[in-house]
Structures are given as C-alpha cells and as structure tokens.
Amino acid sequence: MKAYLVTTATLFSLIAVLHAWRMIEERSSLATDPWFLIITLIAAAFAGWGIGLLRRGPTRV
C-alpha cells in the first residue's frame, strides 16, 4: 500500500507542478481557463491527500 501511495502522490504532485508551470509560461490563455485551474487544484488536492496519508503512517485494522 505504501508503494501505491508514494507513486500516486508523486504523480499528482508532478501534474500539479507542471500545470502551475504551464500557467505561468502561458499567462494569457491558461490562467483564465477555469477548467484548467480546476484540474490543477484537484491534482494538488490529491497530492496533498496522498502525502498526508503517507505522513500519518500505517493504520492497524
């Protein structure tokens, strides 16, 4: 389970960072597109969620 969390948190972090970078580079078109901004925020939220689960550690059932 830990490998899955590391992989997904890394991928969503990478997506969020690349989207933010692309918005900075293409200020005129992407920064005003609400769908691109929403997708970026969702990717950042999933990345934060995954990192939070990793920091919490294993849970016992």
N, C-alpha and C positions, 0 to 999 in steps of 0.2 A: 504494500500500500504506500510505503514511503517513496518508492521509486516513481510511482504514478503521480504523487503529489509534487515531487520535485520536477518531473517532466512537464506537467500541466502548468504549474506556477511559472516555470521558466518560459514556456511558450507564450502564455498570456502576457507575461511581462515584456517579452520581446515584441509582441504585436502592439502593445500599448506604447512602448517607447518608439517603435518605428512609425506608428500613426502620428504621435506627437511631433516627431522629427519632420515627417512629411507635411504636417500642418504648418510648421514653422517655415519650411522651404517654399511651400506654395500658398502663401498667405491669402491671396485674393480669392481662390476658389474653394479650397477645402476648409478653411477656418470658418466660412459662412455656411457650409453644408451641414444641416442639423443631423442627418443620418450618420455622416462620418464621425461627428463629435459623439453621438450616442454610442456607436460601436466602439469608439476609443474608450469611453468611460466604462462600458460594460467589460471590456477586456481588462482594464485597470482594476475594476472591482473583483473580477475573478482571480486576477493575480494576487491581489491583497488578501482575498479569502484563502487561497491556497497557501500563501506564506504564513498567514495566521494559523492555519491548521498544522503546518509544519512546526511552527514555534511552540504550539501547545503541547506537542509530543504525542506519544501513543496513548490511546484510551483502552481501558480494560472493559471487557464485556462480561 
